[in-house]
């Protein structure tokens, strides 16, 4: 198992990473602000780090994931999803819709339609943090 294989230092680093990503989502600057936001007693997140409290930090990540409707990949592992990674699937979907007659476009423009959809998903071509899964 992933978490069981980590050393104590690696577990603490993982906990810090998760808490840092949750803080980033909430736009808070420090752990005290995060404690306050979640109505935790003062110093709770510091204690989570000190004790490498995997279960409680996982619960925090799950709560934030549900609130922000983002992937746990980002919160737990720091994996940021790039909408460009979705282009093959989007292009396939557009092609299938074209084949089934749901949409009318010129065949060569299927890739352009996929690009338009990607622009709608991510208008500034920025990496989206944790696209909902």
N, C-alpha and C positions, 0 to 999 in steps of 0.2 A: 504494500500500500504506500501511496505517495507520502502522506504526512508522517506515517510511522517510520519511514526510511530516513527522515531528516534528523540531523544532529540538533542539540538544544539551541545552538546559535542559529542554525538554519530555520528552525521553528519560529524563533523570535523574529528573524528577518521576514519570514512569511507573514506573521501576524502584523508587523509594522507595515508591510506592503499593502495588505488588505485594508488596514485602518487608514492608511494614507489615501488609497483610492476612494474609500467611502467619504473621507474628508473632502477630497477634490470634487466629488459629485455634489456634495452639500454646499460647497463653497465656503467651508470654514477653514480658519488659518491654523488652528492648533487643537490638540486633544481636549483641552478644557471646553472649547466651544462645542466639540462633538458630544462630550459628556452632557453638556447643558441641553443641546438639541434633542438628545434621546432621553432626557430626564434621568440620566445615570447619576449616582452619587459622584461628587468631585473626585477625580483621580482614577475612575473605573478603567478608562482605556489604558492608562499607564500601567495599571495592575494587570490588564489583559496581556500587555507586552511583557512585563516582568515574569509572569507565570506561563507565558506562551500558551494562553488559553485557547486552544484550537476550536473546541466546541462552541464557545461563546462568540468567537470571532466569525466562525462559519455562520452562526445565527445572525450576527450583525450584517454580514454580506448578503445573506438570503433576504433579510428585511429590506436592505437598500436595493437589491435587485428587483424585488417586487414593487417597491415604491417608484423607482425610476424606469421600470420595465426594460432592464438591460440584462445582458448575458452574465451569468456567473463566471464565464471564461475571463472576462475583464477583471471582475472584483477579486476572484480567487487566484488567478494566474497572471494577471496583467496583460492578457492577450487582447489587443485592440483589433477590431474587425475593420477591414477596409472594404467599402462598397464595391471597389473594382474587382474584388474577389468574387462577387456575385454575378459579374457580367456573363460568364458562360451559361449560368442557369437562367438568367433573365433573357438572354438571346434565344435559348432553347424554348422558353415559355412563349416568347413572341412568335417564334417559328411555328410552334404547335397551334397557337391561336390563328395564325395565318393559314395553315394547312386545313384547319377545321372550319374556316370561313367566318370566324368570329370577328376578325379585323381584315380590312382591305388596305394593303400597302404593296408597293412594288417590292419584289423579292430582294433586290440588292439593298433596300433600305432597312432591312431587319436589324442589322447591326447599329444603324443610326437610331432606330427606335429604342434599342437597348441602352444606348448612350443617353437618350432623353430621359428614360426611366431612372438611370443612375444619377443624372443631374437632379431629378426630383427628390431622390432619396437623400442626396448629399449635395446641395446647391453650390457650396463653396469649395468642392473637391477637398474637403478636410477629412481626416480619418474619423469615423464615427466610433465613439467609445461604446463597446458592448452592444451591438445591435441586438435587439430582443430576439431570443431564441424560442 
